[in-house]
Amino acid sequence: MTQKIQSIAFLGNYLPRKCGIATFTTDLCTSFVSVFPKIKIFAIAMTNKPEEYEYPPMVKFEIRDRYIPDYDHAADFINSSDLDILCIQHEYGIFGGEWGRYLITLLKKIKIPIVTTLHTVLDEDMGQKKVFDELMSISSKIVVLSKTAVDMLVNDDVPREKIAFIHHGIPDIPFVDPNFYKDTFKVMGKKVILTFGLIGPDKGIEYMIDAMPIIKEKHPDIVYMILGATHPEIIKHCGEEYRLSLRRKVEELKLTDMVQFHNRFVEIEELCTYLSVADIYVTPYLKEKQISSGTLAYAMGMGKAVISTPYWYAKELLSDNRGIIVDFKDSQALAQNVIDLLDNDVKLHRMRKKAFQFGRDMVWHNVALKYMSLFNQAVAQYNPKKTFSAEQKLLSPANVPAINLNHLNSLTTDFGILQHAKFTIPDFKHGYCLDDNARALIVATKYYKVFNDPDILPYLKKYMAFVMYSQRDDGTFINFFNMDLNPVDKDEVVSDDCFGRAIWGLGYCIAYAPDYYWMIGKTCFDNAIKYADNLNLRGSAYALLGLHYYLKRYCGSTWEKTLIQKLVKKIIGLYKTNVTQNWQWFESKLTYSNGVIPTALWIAYNHLQDQQVYDTAKSTTDFLWNICIRNNILSLVGSNGWMTKGSDEKCHFDQQPIDAAWMVTLAQAAYRCTNDTIYLDYMKKAFAWYLGRNDLNLPLYDYITGGCYDGLMSAGVNRNQGAESTIMFLLSLMAYNETVVEEDGLGISTVSPLQKI
């Protein structure tokens, strides 16, 4: 083979991080160093706990998974390292952003071929499709670990010539008699069943434990070893609940002398010793949709007799009598097949031998050779990326500010977010309002959805608690509270706008907040939504947004779908009342938060698929943009006079950040329904308003505090940085990140995680 590759970087998790991807990346790098000693090899490690891992010298760069500047810096590092190829170990959960979309930021900037190994292939769109499609497009070659995965990718329109099947690597260990190692574990004279890997509720270990009393009757000399630490993500959310439940089951079945828990993450040498001692290896997993398993590959490669449930990878590897498949959650079948193997030495050893022989093609030496052959193909076929036009770089990631929550934190007390500020100083005199806390609830929830950062949860909790506190027993709300959390007017009847915003915030929380938060949000939502039919124009628009997000979680809720139809009918009725050839709007004036109304219709169209809804949304959207674009920039309708039907002039000042935010959101909604790129251009213009592309060429965003000024006045900016302005800017920034920059192929703009105060 002609050697073309001189330098390679591998990107993925890396030991001592405890997970299967880390083990795989480490073993792959090690095998390349062994097989190709003259090639420059290094690793780039994804890190979920900065500064906690003592990486070996092989790791030359570290990416904090939730800190997107690291992705930009990693791209620069790779491009300046004189590399021939970059090999990605891909699993959706190890990269930052929704479905790991921050990785796309890095890959779009890489100037060498990319080969991506898919450790998970999903057979349905759960929200990952956009990231998946971009990853397939950017990668020169795709490696999968099973033939089933090849078929799945081809069915998903990935070109067959782009896909390579290469087995999961395994250590090259000789075929050994399990009895040779049994004294090491004090199980001499016993038959040993082994399950190993990171422990979690989807592993189905309880069904193997339930099988043990049946096996015990026929083979009292049996021992079941459960090797592995609880998965770190399970620990984070549920602690050791699952492992403790297994221990309780063992005690209840009086199996403490037969079931051993080895609660440790072991590296390869020790793992091989554990595998060597096993007579039978069992994977009783509960999920069918698993396309690879390093633990099963290792067991096969070491010549173990394997019994498994029929997840995809197991069915493929254990075919041709290389192992035994039993149904999910079938303890009886597990028991009978273990007994059958222990009763039939010839069958057990025949199975072991077939597994071992099959595994010779999987040893790391052979895997490294196959990867190298693929790398050479990728280099030979590589075509450099096209450069981007000046128009595409209208707002590049370098110029888009990072998410900075300092000012949000400054305005947030133990009770919620304050309404106003004098410049950057919180103004306690005006206290709190439901409006701002409902919107802040969306910011915190969206931040958690995107970054999965638990540090935002105390904020989410405060905003949720405030919304809950502001709701009366009958489901209505109070808007204004003083610093002691006493209502300014206990008999206050909140505006319809405020009521609608509360429904919007609660709906978003229901869709995307973690457990308990969305459950509480649903209680508040259910108590309030019965009033939605009586809300005014903007209140109805906000309620439509809340209903849309509610249906994200409860898509089968028929009452809410009917309510969407009623609210849409009301809004279109107002449009028909006011529309003329030159005035395509819902009212006789253009006033505040105008963009929320057509936005709500675009959102409703997703549910109703009604042509009248589409036509009304489009005509009012285009009318509003026509009014608000002047000299190729966003020029909002000012609040110091608005714009009246029949007038050719609008008020140019005072322009409000909330109006710019709704223009950003409107453009996003219109683009998603029409796929017309003119709305991407509009979205750029709307977001650029904050950064200085406005009538006065003055930025509204404060890069130092992370706050937003309260308005664009004829004499300059209103220097106060209140809650509404800052919250709406943050929502605009997150909407811009997830839409415009991705569509332009420039990657996601620089976003930093929650700063610790």
Buried (B, 14 or more C-beta within 10 A) or exposed (E): EEEEBEBBBBBBBBBEBBBBBBBBBBBBBBBBBEBBEEBBBBBBBBBBEEEEBEBBEBBBBBBBBBBBBBBBBBBEBBBEBEBBBBBBBBBBEBBBBBBBBBBBBBBBBBEBBBBBBBBBBBBEEEEBEBBBEBBBEBBBBBBBBBEBBBBBBEEBEBEEEBBBBBBBBBBBBEEBEBBEBBEEBEBEEBBBBBBBBBBBBBBBBBBBBBBBBBBBEBBEEBBBBBBBBBBBBBBEEBEBEBBEEBBEBBEEBEBEEBBBBBEEBBEBEEBBBBBBBBBBBBBBBBEEEBBBBBBBBBBBBBBBBBBBBEBBBBBBBBEEEBBBBBEBBBBEBBBBBBBBBBEEEEBBBEBBBBBBEBBEEBBBEBBBBBBBEBBBBBBEEBEEEEEEEEEBBBBBBEEBBBBBBBBBBBBBBEBBBBBBBEEBEBBEEBBBBBBBBBBBBBBBBBBBBBBBEEBBBEBBBBBBBBBBBBBEEEBBBBBBBEEEBEBBEEEBEBBBBBBBBBBBBBBBBBBBBBEEBBEBBBEBBEBBBEBBEEBBBBBBBBBBBBBBBBBEBEEEEEEBBEBBBEBBEBBBEBBEEBBEEEBBBBBEBBEBBBBBBBBBBBBBBBBBEBEBBBEBBBBBBBBBBEBBBEEEBBBBBBBEBBBBBEEEEBBBBBBBBBBBBBBBBBBBBBBEBBEEEEBBBBBBBBBBBBBEBBBBEEBBBBEEBBBBBBBBBEEEBBBBBBBBBBBBBBBBBBBBBBBBBBBBBBBBBBBBBBEEE
